[in-house]
């Protein structure tokens, strides 16, 4: 993610439906884990998810490969380091939680990045991972964001399990919006991002996401794929 894109994320993420709803998923997972501990946010960008960790009592550190992202985190009082997801500048078996939200799809060697997640987790520690789902949705949007791939459920599970992690749960997000996303992105020859929606549309999309939380659709094809995994004792 370049400097311009990082700043754009920082400018919109507090109000934008996509970032807001994703933070809600992170918050719900933190409540499930319970007692906070040490956490690392890999690919932290402007530190939005790192702040969620800190607000829930976690001692969090941010890692990003972009100097601008690290500077933005530091300016907000977040402990942050410059680092590649494949070579994390962190000690082994230290963290109770590792976030890697929309990171693996940007890494050519995603298995090396997954192995680093497993390395820095203490035994019993949790990894929360999100990636874009399904190569059928591949479009100019993915190219513009510098993605290498989108994932099927079996692909993501294989990468995590190949790193020695045990997958507890896989689920899809933005299932109800998938038809709209597919139509919008495949009709365009350039990058179109639903994150840039006008205020009224922004609130409508947030409402759709809220409705989805109450429906048994998380095993259906979506736009984003989440995984919760842990490092075995």
N, C-alpha and C positions, 0 to 999 in steps of 0.2 A: 504494500500500500504506500503510495507516494505522499509527499507532504501535503499537497492540495487535497487529496482524498481524505487524509487523516483529519485535516482541519474541517472539512465538510462534515465528517462524522461528528466531531466535537460540537459543531454548530447546531446540528439537528437532533442529536440522539436523546436529549431530555424530553422532547415533545413528539418525536416521530413514532408512529404506531409500531413499526417493526422493531426498533431498538427498545422501546418501552415494553413491548410484550415479551421480547427475549429476556430482558432483565427480570420480568415477572417469573419466567421459567427458572432462571438461576435462583431467585429468592425462594421459590417453592422447594427446589432441590436442597437449598441450604437448611431450610426448616426440617426437611426429612433427615438430613445428616445429624442435626441436633447440635451438640456441643462444638463450638468453633475451635479452630486450631490454626496451624500454619497453612497458607495457601499460596499458589502461584497462578497468575493469569498470563498464559502464553499467547503472544500475539495481541497484546492489550490495547493497541492503537492509542486512543486518547484517554484510556483508563476508566471508561464508564462502568464496565463490569467489575473492575478492581474496586471501585467505590462501593458497589453493591456488597462485595465481600467485606469491606471494612465496616460498612453500616450494620452488618450482621455480626460484628464482633471478631471477625477473622483478622489475623496478622498476615497481611497480603503483600506480595511483591509482584511487580509487573515486569514482563519481558517483551521486548519487541525488537525487530531487526532494523527499524527505521529510527535514526537519531531524533527526528522531529517528534515521534511518538514518545520516546523516552523523555525528551525535554518537556512535553506537555504534561506527562505524568508527574515529573519532578516538581513542576510549577504548582501542582495541586497538592503537594505534600505526600505523594505516593512514592514509596521506595521502588525504584525502577532501574533496570539494567539493559544495556544493549546486548542482544544475543540472537543467535540463529536457533530455530526450533529443533534442528538436528544436533546442536551442540550447546545445550543450555549451560550457562555459567553458574551452575547451582550444585550444591553438594547432593550426594546420593542419599536415598532413604530418609528424607527430611520432612516432606510435605504431606499433610493430611488430605489435601485436595489440590487437584490440578485442573484448571479450566483451559480448554483449547477450542474456542468457539470460532468457527470459520477460519481455520488455520491449515489443516491438513491438505485441503484442496489446492493450496498454493505451493505446496512442497513437492518437488519431483520425487524425492525419496521419502514418501510418507511413512514407510515402515521405520526408517531411522528416527523420524520425529516421534512416532508412537513409542519406540524403545526408550527415548529420552523421557517421555512422560512416565513410563513405568520405572525408570531408574530413579527419578527424583522423588517418587512417592514412597512413603514408608509402607511396610507391610500392613495391609488392611486399609490403606488410603484409597480415596475415590478419585476417579477421573470423570469429568463431564465434558463431552466432546460434541460439537455440532458441525455438520458439513452440508453442502448443498446436495439435494437428492436427485438421482436419476438422470442419466445421460440423454434421455428423451427430451429433457428440458434445456439441453445445451443450446446456447445462443450467443449473439454478439455481447450480451450482458456479461457472460462468463469470461469472454476474451478480454473485454475492457477492464475487468477486475483482476486480471492476471491469474485466473484459475487454470489448473492443469487438468482437472477432472471433476465430475460429479459422481456420487456414490450410490450403489445399490445397498440394501441392508446387509447382504452377505459380504460385500466388499469391505464395508466398515468393520463388521464383526471380525473378518479375517485379519485385517490390519491390526486391530487391538489385541486379539487373541494371539497373533503371531509375536507380539511384543511381550507376551506373558501376562496380560491382563485378563480378568474374567468379566465378561459382559453380563451385567445384571438385567439390563433393559434396553431395548431399542424402540424408539417411537418417532412418528412423523409429525411435523408441524406445518401449519398452513395447508392443510388438506382441502378445506373448503375453497380456498383461493387458487388451488392448482389450475383449474380450467382457465381462469382469467389470466394467470401468469403465463401459461403456455400460449394462449392466443396472443397476448400482448407482446411477448418476446419473439415469437416466431413470425409475426407479421412485419417486424422491423428489421432493417439491415444495419442498425446502429444500436447502441446501448440505450435501453429504456429501463428506468429504475422506479419501481412503485414506491420507494422510500421518498421520492420527491413529490408526493401527492399534495394537492391543495388542502387547506384545513378541514373542509367538510368531508372530503374523501378520506383524509387521514383518520378522522373520527369514525367514519363508516367502516374502514378496514379494521380498526381496533375493535369495533363491535363484533365484526365477523369472527375475529380471533377469540373474543370472549365467549361467543356462542360455541365455537369449536371445542373449548375446554370442557363443555358440559355434554358433549356428544361422544359416543364410543367409536371414534373414527381414527384413532392414532395408529392403527395397523394398516390403514389405507394409504395409497401413494400420496405424498405431499410434496412440498417444495424444499423443506429442510429436514434433515435426519439428525436426531439426537441419540446419543448413547451414554449410558451410565455404566461404568466399569470399576473394578477395584483390583489392587495388587494383592494377590494371595499371601497369606502368612508364610 
